[in-house]
């Protein structure tokens, strides 16, 4: 999906599978042309009060925030983590114990800040899940977003690396061995057939 950085967004609504995930994984392939609206284009968000948001930030940084009832969980990547004009595979995980982790192309990024936050994850059942903007008039993503996935679990390193390697270079993701030839296999014929006469006059073999 190509987003123009002006007024494009995809509103996925607020289905039960998207609501109130206290543990989650967001993932997507992104190719940002610029940092987007206000130099902070949103990749995806479950958000009317900034409750869950994954976005680009100034100085080519990734950022993620999850609102909790006492203090929010938030993470901001190191400067120049984003590569403008190139595809990159981004995965964000969150849970209330470990906070937020951000991965680029299978590897966890460095952070300038990362706070776990405290309190229960704030209810977001009334908020729609939006891709490519915070709203139609604010912080639009400028570039392409593909293969968006939302999970209500923290995906493992094996899952993250498989997803990246499978789509980054399908031709080298797996190898096939040499073909093995077999002779013709014929069904085994029984050596004898036993006739059974039953007392209810039903005959079987």
C-alpha positions as CSV (number, residue, x, y, z in Angstrom):
1,X,0.0,0.0,0.0
2,X,1.4,3.4,-1.0
3,X,0.6,6.3,1.3
4,X,1.0,9.9,0.0
5,X,1.8,11.6,3.3
6,X,-1.1,14.0,2.9
7,X,-4.5,12.3,3.5
8,X,-4.1,8.5,3.0
9,X,-4.9,6.0,5.7
10,X,-6.4,2.6,6.2
11,X,-9.0,2.2,8.9
12,X,-9.3,-1.4,10.0
13,X,-12.0,-0.7,12.6
14,X,-12.1,-2.2,16.1
15,X,-12.6,-5.9,16.0
16,X,-12.4,-8.0,19.2
17,X,-9.1,-9.5,18.1
18,X,-7.6,-6.0,18.0
19,X,-9.0,-4.7,21.3
20,X,-7.3,-4.5,24.7
21,X,-4.2,-6.6,23.9
22,X,-2.0,-6.4,27.0
23,X,0.5,-8.5,25.1
24,X,1.1,-7.9,21.4
25,X,3.3,-8.0,18.3
26,X,3.0,-5.5,15.5
27,X,4.9,-6.2,12.3
28,X,5.1,-4.7,8.8
29,X,7.4,-4.1,5.9
30,X,7.9,-0.3,5.4
31,X,9.5,1.8,2.8
32,X,9.3,5.5,4.0
33,X,10.1,8.1,1.4
34,X,10.2,10.8,4.1
35,X,9.5,11.0,7.8
36,X,5.9,11.9,7.0
37,X,3.6,14.5,8.5
38,X,5.2,16.6,11.2
39,X,8.3,14.5,10.8
40,X,6.4,11.8,12.7
41,X,4.5,9.6,10.3
42,X,2.4,6.8,11.9
43,X,3.0,3.3,10.7
44,X,0.1,1.9,12.7
45,X,-1.9,2.9,15.8
46,X,-4.8,1.8,18.1
47,X,-5.3,5.2,19.0
48,X,-7.6,8.2,19.8
49,X,-5.7,9.2,23.0
50,X,-2.3,7.9,21.8
51,X,-3.0,4.5,23.5
52,X,-0.9,2.3,21.1
53,X,1.2,3.9,18.4
54,X,4.1,2.9,16.3
55,X,5.6,5.8,14.3
56,X,8.7,7.4,12.7
57,X,10.3,10.3,14.6
58,X,12.7,13.1,14.0
59,X,16.4,12.2,13.4
60,X,15.3,9.0,11.6
61,X,14.2,7.3,14.7
62,X,11.5,4.7,15.4
63,X,9.2,5.2,18.3
64,X,6.5,3.1,20.1
65,X,4.2,4.1,22.9
66,X,1.6,2.1,24.9
67,X,-0.5,3.9,27.4
68,X,-0.7,2.3,30.9
69,X,-3.0,3.4,33.7
70,X,-0.1,4.8,35.8
71,X,2.8,5.7,33.5
72,X,3.1,4.8,29.8
73,X,5.5,2.4,28.2
74,X,7.6,4.1,25.6
75,X,10.6,3.4,23.4
76,X,12.6,5.6,21.1
77,X,15.2,4.2,18.8
78,X,18.7,5.5,18.2
79,X,19.3,8.3,15.7
80,X,19.4,7.2,12.0
81,X,17.8,3.8,12.6
82,X,15.4,4.4,9.8
83,X,16.6,4.0,6.2
84,X,14.6,6.3,4.0
85,X,13.8,5.0,0.5
86,X,14.5,1.3,1.3
87,X,12.4,-1.6,2.5
88,X,12.9,-2.7,6.1
89,X,11.1,-5.3,8.1
90,X,9.9,-3.9,11.5
91,X,8.5,-5.8,14.4
92,X,7.4,-4.3,17.8
93,X,6.6,-6.4,20.8
94,X,5.0,-5.3,24.1
95,X,4.0,-6.9,27.4
96,X,3.4,-5.4,30.8
97,X,6.5,-7.1,32.3
98,X,9.2,-6.5,29.6
99,X,7.8,-3.3,28.0
100,X,8.5,-2.5,24.4
101,X,11.1,-4.1,22.0
102,X,11.6,-2.9,18.5
103,X,13.3,-5.0,15.8
104,X,14.6,-4.1,12.4
105,X,15.3,-6.8,9.9
106,X,15.3,-9.4,12.7
107,X,17.7,-7.5,15.0
108,X,16.7,-5.5,18.1
109,X,17.6,-1.8,17.6
110,X,19.5,0.4,20.0
111,X,17.4,2.9,22.0
112,X,17.8,6.5,23.2
113,X,15.1,5.7,25.8
114,X,13.0,2.8,26.8
115,X,10.6,2.9,29.7
116,X,8.5,-0.1,30.7
117,X,5.7,2.0,32.4
118,X,3.5,0.9,35.3
119,X,-0.1,-0.1,35.8
120,X,-2.5,-2.0,33.6
121,X,-2.5,-1.4,29.9
122,X,-5.3,1.1,29.2
123,X,-8.5,0.0,27.6
124,X,-8.6,0.8,23.8
125,X,-11.8,-1.1,22.8
126,X,-13.4,2.1,21.5
127,X,-10.4,3.0,19.3
128,X,-10.0,2.0,15.7
129,X,-6.8,0.4,14.4
130,X,-5.4,2.7,11.7
131,X,-2.5,2.1,9.3
132,X,-0.6,5.0,7.7
133,X,-1.7,7.9,9.9
134,X,-2.8,9.1,13.4
135,X,-5.8,10.6,11.8
136,X,-6.9,11.9,8.3
137,X,-5.4,15.3,9.2
138,X,-2.4,14.4,11.3
139,X,0.9,12.6,11.1
140,X,0.4,10.7,7.8
141,X,2.9,8.1,6.6
142,X,4.7,9.0,3.4
143,X,5.8,5.8,1.5
144,X,4.8,2.2,1.3
145,X,3.6,-0.3,4.0
146,X,3.0,-4.0,3.3
147,X,2.4,-7.3,5.1
148,X,0.9,-5.7,8.3
149,X,0.3,-8.2,11.0
150,X,-1.1,-7.9,14.6
151,X,-0.8,-10.7,17.1
152,X,-2.0,-11.0,20.7
153,X,1.2,-12.7,21.7
154,X,4.9,-11.9,21.7
155,X,6.3,-13.5,18.6
156,X,9.6,-15.4,19.1
157,X,13.0,-14.7,17.6
158,X,12.5,-17.7,15.4
159,X,9.3,-16.3,14.0
160,X,10.7,-12.8,13.5
161,X,13.8,-14.1,11.7
162,X,11.8,-16.6,9.6
163,X,9.4,-13.8,8.5
164,X,12.3,-11.6,7.5
165,X,14.4,-14.1,5.7
166,X,11.5,-15.7,3.9
167,X,10.4,-12.3,2.4
168,X,13.8,-10.6,2.1
169,X,15.3,-13.3,-0.1
170,X,12.9,-16.1,-0.9
171,X,15.4,-17.8,-3.3
172,X,18.0,-18.3,-0.6
173,X,15.6,-18.9,2.3
174,X,15.5,-22.7,1.7
175,X,17.4,-25.3,-0.3
176,X,16.2,-28.5,-2.0
177,X,18.2,-31.7,-1.9
178,X,18.7,-34.0,-4.9
179,X,15.7,-36.0,-6.2
180,X,15.5,-39.6,-4.9
181,X,14.2,-42.3,-7.2
182,X,12.0,-45.2,-6.1
183,X,11.0,-48.3,-7.9
184,X,7.3,-49.0,-8.6
185,X,5.4,-49.9,-5.5
186,X,2.6,-52.4,-6.0
187,X,-0.2,-52.9,-3.4
188,X,0.2,-56.1,-1.4
189,X,-2.4,-58.7,-2.3
190,X,-3.7,-60.8,0.6
191,X,-2.7,-64.5,0.5
192,X,-6.2,-65.6,1.3
193,X,-9.8,-64.4,1.9
194,X,-11.8,-65.7,4.8
195,X,-15.5,-66.1,4.4
196,X,-17.5,-65.2,7.5
197,X,-21.0,-66.5,8.0
198,X,-22.8,-64.6,10.8
199,X,-25.9,-65.7,12.7
200,X,-27.9,-62.7,11.4
201,X,-27.4,-64.0,7.9
202,X,-25.1,-61.0,7.0
203,X,-22.1,-62.3,5.1
204,X,-18.8,-60.4,5.3
205,X,-15.3,-60.8,4.0
